[in-house]
């Protein structure tokens, strides 16, 4: 039987002051009344005037905190900053804020308030600058978005001003100790990444879920543009003010995004939280609990992989979950484990509870529809980088093709299902290479790397590389409902008051057994082979090396399946660009794809390469560009 140990985390208080924070079994306990919690809001002053109205923007902060919180019981803060509170809503059930007659929030979206306020936390729902009830204009990941959220952390720590609705100064946040967490999915998690990368003091931990780490990566890869004019469209979508108010900001986004070239420029450097001009991973002081899904083709998994690698480089305390769904919150694919793990994470980093969470394996990884494993890091530390080499007749194996062997295709725009179909049949718009049947299960863990020797008959071409599993078997069907089906039955996490009950419908995993599954994807504009910011057109007819990373994955190729590599032109499923029509000729003897595989030790041979965690091979890192001077 588990031993229950109670710990009081606050100084002794009189009975009239109410209960103190209590810990049992490494977890804070629900000793505060949710129904009696204080609900209030303030407007925190941003350092910017994003809407050019002559006044600094004010960011709306909706607060719910234990009634006992105050000078004698200072509580930490959990923040979900979002641009979505009055448009698409939050969570699987698209919850929006619901206000009472006094203008206070009567229903906070998601379960964070219901669950954590009774355990001694304040929960803040922050309207991103330019959205819902905040001033300003959305800036698609730029200065206004980032510095508005940073100002909230500064206010909690006495470094920024706040106001009431009538414009009078608000009281200082004497009810908090200034320790804060930021959490959220998608744009919300992106704001957490960005604010942490400013190095703001007081932000102790972040939990980014399916979050962007570089807006360039969100909208393009190696010069290939996914969508044109997306940044201005997104800024307009999250802004529910009259269109004219922020029209100038959206026009600036269109003018500076460089859609005509697809290159990395000052606009993208401002929105690059890995190594940008506004925020960068080297500044992160907070611990990071990242969650991402390898089949997320909205915020693609290279966001977490590059962020994770940068955090490791700078020694940031961190934890990771990697799933197999599309753009789905872990609350909707691993609910009970998620709530408990998140609880312990916040208790450790905000209340310093010694619950051992940092001594556990760092990474939880999904390897099948119902299978999760833990390991000390990600990618799998025992993965090795195996070179797979294309050969004449569509073969794929460990041995290089004979010298002089070639194969050609034309850069045409086509969808992926056409690219991967009938792998044994030649097609003018792609090259397909396939192994024999695998003699055992092989697990891919990490980021495949494509290394091609090729020539063009034109200065450039769009190139697509697909790593494919040929063979039927049960997989998460992320194409249907993003991998989940919502059912009628609910589960409740936390306490209820009025319209806010903390209860949400359960989900089940969708499973499919398709005969073909694309596992990893990667794209490049060949003229960006050396740099995302400085294109170098190829000399027609002259061979050149073109290397790039695909998107990462963690996936098991089953015994009897075949592993395929498809090289093609413009991917119509993921890019709006027109095909170049170039003829692409591969030198098969000098082309390969490096796949990080977990190979049984009995099969390792002297000619197999080094371990994944010892490899520091080529990968995309934007070269320096001039500092942006946009304001």
N, C-alpha and C positions, 0 to 999 in steps of 0.2 A: 504494500500500500504506500502511495506517495506521501511523503512528509510535508504537511502544510506549514510553511514558515511565514509569519506575518512581520512586515517591516513598515514602520511609519516613516515617510520620507520628508515630512514637514516638521518645523519646530513645534514644541508643545503649544497647544492652544487651549483656550477655555472651552467649556462645553457649549457656550453660546456661539462660538465661532464655527461650530459644525465639525464634521469629520475631517481627518487628515487623509492624505493619499496613502493607500494601503497596498502592500505587495504580498502575494502568496504564490508559491511555486514559480517564482520568476516572472510574475505578471501582475500588473496593477489591477485592482479589483473595483467593481462598479459600486462605489459607496456614496456617490453624489447623485442628487435627483436631476434627471433630465427634464422633467416637467417644470421644475422650478428654476432652470438655468436662465441666466441673463442673456437676453437677445438685444443687440444694439448694432449701430453702424456708425462709421466715421468716413470722412473723405481725406485720404492722405495726399499731401502735395507732392507731385512729381517734379523733378528738376527741369522738365521740358514743357514747352507750349506746342504740343503736336498739332493742334487745330488752328494755330496762328490767330487766336482771338485776343491776344494781348495779355492773357492770364496763364499762369502755370496750370497744367492739367491737375485735376483732383481725381484720385482713384477710389472708387467705392469699395469699402471693406465691410462685409457683413460678419458679425461676430456672435458666436454662442459659446458661453463659458460657465463653469460651475458658479452658482450663486455665492459660494464661500470664497471664491477667488478675489484677491485684493492685496493690500499691503502686507497682510499677515499670512497669506497663502498665495504665493506667486506660482503660476502654472506655465508650462511650456505650450507651444502653439503648433498646430497642424494646419497648413495652408493649401488650399486648392485654388490656384489662380486660373481663370478660364475666360476665353472669349465667347463661350457657347451657352451662357446661362439664359439667354432670351431668344435663341434661335434653334439650334439642333438639340439642345439639352445635353444632359450628362448621363452616362451609363447605358446599359442595354435597354432600359425602358425610357430613355430620353427625358429624364426629369429636368424640369426647369425650376428656378426659384419661385416660390409662392409667397406673396406678401400679405400681411394683415392690414387692417384699417389704419394703423399707425405708421405704416411704411417699413416695418421690420419684417425680416424673413420668417415666415411661419413654417416653411418646409425647405430645409437645406437638402439639395440633391445628394444622393449616394448615402452610404451607411456611416461615414466617418464621424459625423456629429452624434448619431444615436449610440455608437459604440464607444467612442473615446471620451466624450464629455463626462459621462458617469465615472470614468476612470481617472479624472483629474486633468484633462486636457482642455484647452480652448481650441475651437475649430473656426477657421476664417475662410469664407468664400469670397474671393477677390475678383471683381469685374476687371478684366484686362483693360488698359487704357483704350478709350475709343469704343468700348462695347458696353452693353446693358446700361447701367446707371453711372458709368465713369465718363469723365471728360476726355477730350483728345481724339486722335484718329489711330486706327490700327495701322501698324507699320510692317506687317508680314515678317516678324522676327527681328526687326531693327531696333533702333535706340529707344523709341517710345515704348514698345512692348517690354523691353528688358528693364529699362530704368524705372518704369512705373512699379513693377514687382519688387525691384530692389528697394525702392523707397518705403514699401510696407515693412520690410525687415528693419530698415533704418528707424522707422517710427517706433517699432516695438522695442528698440534699444535706445530710444531717446535722441536720435540723430536727425529726425525729420518731423515736420509739423502735420497735424491733422485738424480737421474742422468738422463741425456739426452741419446738419442740412441747412440751417439758417445762416451759415457762413461764420459763426462764432468759433473761436478756437476750441478744440476738443481737449479734454483732460488727457494727461499723459497716461500711457498704458501701465499703470502701477500694479495691475493684476497679473503681469507676466514677468518671468525672470529673463525674458529676451531670447531664450533658446527656441529655435523654430525649425520645423520641417516643412518641405514642400513636396507635394505628391500630385500626380495626375496622369491621365492618359492622353496621348497624341499631342495636341497643341498645349494642353495643360502641363504635361510632362516636359515638353520642349521649353516652356517658361522656367520650369524648375532647373533644367540643365543650364539655361542661359544665365539665370540669376546666380546659381552656384559658381559659374565660370567668371563672374565679376569679382569673386573673392570676398563678397560681403560678409562682415563679421556678424555672428549671431545665428547664421544658418548652419545648423549642426548636421543635418542629413537631408537627402532628397531621395524620392522614390519615383523615378521617371519610368512610365509605362508606355511602350510603343512610341518613344519620343525621338524627335529630330535632334541630331547633334551638329548638323551642317545643312543649311537650307540649299546650298548648291547640290549636295547629294540628294536632297529631297526632290529637286526639280530636274536634275540631269546627272549623267555619269560620263566622265571623260569626254566632254564636249557634245554628247548626244542629248538633245532636249526632249524631255518627256512631254511637257505641255507648254504651249505659248501663252504669254500674258497671264500666267496662273497667279502670280503674286498679287497683282492688282485685283484679280477676281476674288481671291481669298480675303483680302482686306475689305472688299465691298460686301462679301457674304457675311462676315462676322459683325459688320457695322449696321445697326438697325436705325441709325439716324437718317434724316433726309439725304439723298445721294449728293446733293450739292455741297454739303458741309465738308466732306473730305475728298472732293473730286481732285483737288490739286495734289494731294498726297498720292492718290492712285495714279495720276498722270506721271508723277515723279518715279513711281515704281516701274511703270512701263518704259520710261525713258532710260532708266539706269540698269535694267535687268540683263541687258546683253543678249536677248533672245536671238538676234540675227546671227550670232556667232556660236553661242553655246559655251563661251569661254568663262573662266573664273576671273572676276574683276573686283574692284573695290566694293561694289554693291554686295557681292557674295561674301567678301571677307568680313564685312560688318556683321553678317548673319552666320558666321562660321564660329561655333563655340568650341571647336577643337583647337584652333590656332588663329583666331580672328583678331580684329582690331578693337572690338568692343568687349569681348569676353573670350577667355581661352582656358583650356583644361589645366594648364599649369597654375592657374589661380585658385583652383577648387580647394576649399578648406573643409567642406562638408563630406561626410561619408555618403556612399551611393549604393542604393539597392535598386538595380536596374532589372526590368522585365521586358522581354521582347519575344516575338514569335517569328520563327524562321520562314513562314509562308506569308508574312505581312508584306503585301506588295503595294500598300499605301505608304506607310513609313517603313521603308525597306530595311532588312536586317543589317545592312552595312552601317547603319546609324549606331546600333548598339555595339557592333564589333569594333569599329574604330574608336568609339568613346571608351569602351572597356580597355582597349590596348593603351590609350592615352592615360587613363586613370592609373593603370598599373605602372606605367612609366614614371608617374609622379608620386607613386606610393600612397594613393588614396585608399582608405579602407573601403571595401566594396563587397557586394554580394550580387548574384545573378540568377534569374530564372530564364530559361529558353524553352519556348513551347512550339507546337506545330500548327497553330491556328493562323487565321488571317489577322485582322486588326481587332483583337479581342482582349478585354481586360481579364486578368487572372481570377477576379471575383466570379467570372462567368465560365471558367474552365477548370478551376481547382479551388473551389470556394472555401471550404473549411480550413484547408491547409494554408490558404492565403491569408485569411483573417488572423489566424493564430500566429503565423510567421511575421506578418506586418505588426501585430500587437507587440510581439517580443522585440522586434527591431526598434520600434519607437520607444518602448520602455528602456531599452539599452542606451540609445543615443540621446534621449531627452530627459530620462529620469535616472540614467546611470545604474540601472538595475543589473546586477551581475548574473545574467541568466544564461551565459555561455554561448550566445548565438554567434559570436565571432570566432569561436573555436570549432564550429561545425564546418563541414565541407562548403566551400565557397559557392559552388554552382549546382543548381538543380536543372536537369536536362531531360526533356521528353524525347524518347527514342521510338515510340510507337503510340497508337491511339490511347492505350491504357497503361503505358509504361513510362515511369520516371526513374531516373537514377541520380545519384549525387556524386560529385567528384571534386577534387581539391581546387580546380580552376577550369577555365574554358579558354580555348578549345581543350579537348582531352589532352592532358600532358603526355600521354603515351602514343599520340598520333605521329605518324611519319609522313613525310611529303613524298608521295609516290608519283613518278612521272609516267603518264600514259601517252603513248605515241601513236599518231594516226599512220595508217599504211595504205598501200594500193588496194583497191577493191573494197574499201570501207572497213578495214580491220582496225582494231585498237588494242594495243598491248604494251609490254615493257620494252620491246626491242625497237630501235629506230628503223625507219624505212631505208632502203638502199639509196645511196647518193644519186641525186638527179631525179628522184621520184617527185611528181607534181600532181596537183589536182586543182581545178578551177570552178568558180561559180560566178554569178552576176548579182550585184547588189540591187535587189528588188524589194519592195515592201510586201511583207506577207505575215500572217499571224503565226503564232507558235505551233498550233496544231498542224499546220501545213509543214512547217519546218521539221517536225519530229516524226511525221507519218512515214510509213514504209521505208524504214531506215536502210534496208538492203537494196532499194531501188534508186538509181541516179536521178537527180533532179537539178534543173538549171539554176535554182535560186539558193542552193545549200549544198554543203558536204556533210555526210553523216558517217560516223565511224563507231563501230560497236565491238565490244569484247565477245568472247564466247560465254557460255553459261558459267556463272561464278560457282566455284567448288565449295564455298562456305559463305556465311554472312560477313559482310564488310561494313564497318561503320565509318561514315564521313563525319569529321568533326573539325570545323574551321572554314577557312576561305580558300577555295580553289584559285589557282593562278594560271592564266593562259599565256603561253609564250609562242608566238607565231613568227615564222619567217615568210614574208609574202611580198608580192609586187602587184601594182595596179596599172591600169592603162589610163588612169586619170589622177589628179592630184590628191584625192581622198575618197574614202568610202565609209559608210556606217557599217560596223561589224558587230555581230551578235554571237556569243558563245553560250551554248546550253549544255549542261550536264544532265543526262537523262537516265531514268530507271525504266528499262524495258522488262516488264513482267507484272502480272496481276498480283495483288495482295492488299490486305486491309490497311488503309491510310486515313488520316484525318481528312475529311472532305471539306477543305477550306474554301472551295468554290461555292458551296451551298451554305447560305447563312453564315458565311465566314468561319464555318466549322462547328457551329452550335445550332441547336433548335431549342427555343424557349418553351417551357411547358407551363401548365396552369399552377402547379404546386409552388408554394412560396417557402422560403426560409427567412428567419429573422435574426438580425445581428445587431443587438443594442436595444435601447428602450424607446418608448413611443410617447408622443405628446401631440394632441390635436391631429392635424393632417400628416404629421411626419412620424412614420411608424418603423422605419428601418427594415422593412420586409420587402423582399424582391423575389421574382419568379425564378425558379431553378432552370437549369439548362442541361441538355444531354449532348454528347459529342456526335457529330455527323461522321459517318464512316463510308468510304467508297472503295471499290476494288477495280479501278481503271487499269487497263493493260499498259499504259504509258504515263509516266509522271516526270515533269521537269523538276529537277532538284535544285539546280543553281543556274543563275542567269547573269550575264555580264555584257555590257555594251561599251563601244568606244568609237569615236570619230578618229580615223587613223591619223589625221594630221595633229591630233592632240596626244600622240603616243609618248612624247617627252614631257609634256606639261599641259595642265588644264588651262593655263593662263596665256601661253605663248604657242600658238599653232605653228606647225612646220609642215607644209604640204609635201607630199612625196614626189619624187621624180618618176614620172611614168616609165615603166619598164625596168626599174632598178629595185632590187630586193632591199627590204628594210625589216628590222625587228619591231614587232608591235606586241607589247606586253601589257596585261592589265588583270586586276582581280575581278572575279565574279562576286555575286552576293554570297554570303556565308550560309551554312546550314549545319544541322546535326541530324543525321539520317542514316538508317541501316538499309543497305542493299542486301536483299535476301538471297540465300543460296538458290541457284537455278535461274536467277534473273541475269540480264545482260546490262552492262553499264555502257552508256553511249555518250559521244561528244558530237554535237552539231555546231558547225560554223556556217553562218549565214550573213545576210546583209541587214537591211532595216527591219526592225521588229515592230510591226504595225500594232501589236497589242500594247506596247509601252512607249512609243514615240510617235509624235505627230509630224516628224520630219519627212520630207520627200526622199525617196531613194536616189542615189547618185547615178545608178546605171553602170557603175564601174565593173570591169572584169577583175576579179580577185584570184590570183594564182598563189597557192601555197607550196612552199618547198617542204614536202612531207618529212624529209630526212632531218630537218632542223626545226620542226614544230612539235609542241607537246603541251599537255595540260598537267599541272602539278596538283594532285588531289590529296588532301590531308586525311589519311586513313588510319584507323586503329586495326593493325594487322597482328594476328596471333604470333607470339614470339617464335613459335616453331616454324613459321614460314618466312621469317626475316632472313635475308641473304646479304652477303657482303656488298652487292651492288645496289641495295636499297639505300636511300638517302637518310639524312640525319633526322632526329626527332623534331616534331613541330615546334616545341617550345625553345629549341635552339636555333630555329631558322629565322633569319632576318632578311628574307628575300624582297624583291621589288614590290612595292605597293604604292597606290596613289597617295601622294601628299602634295597639296597645292604649293607651287613655288611662290616665293614672296612677290607681292604686287605692291604698288604704291599705296600708302595709307589713304583711306577714303577721306575726302573733304566734302561731305555732303551737307553739312549744316553750318 
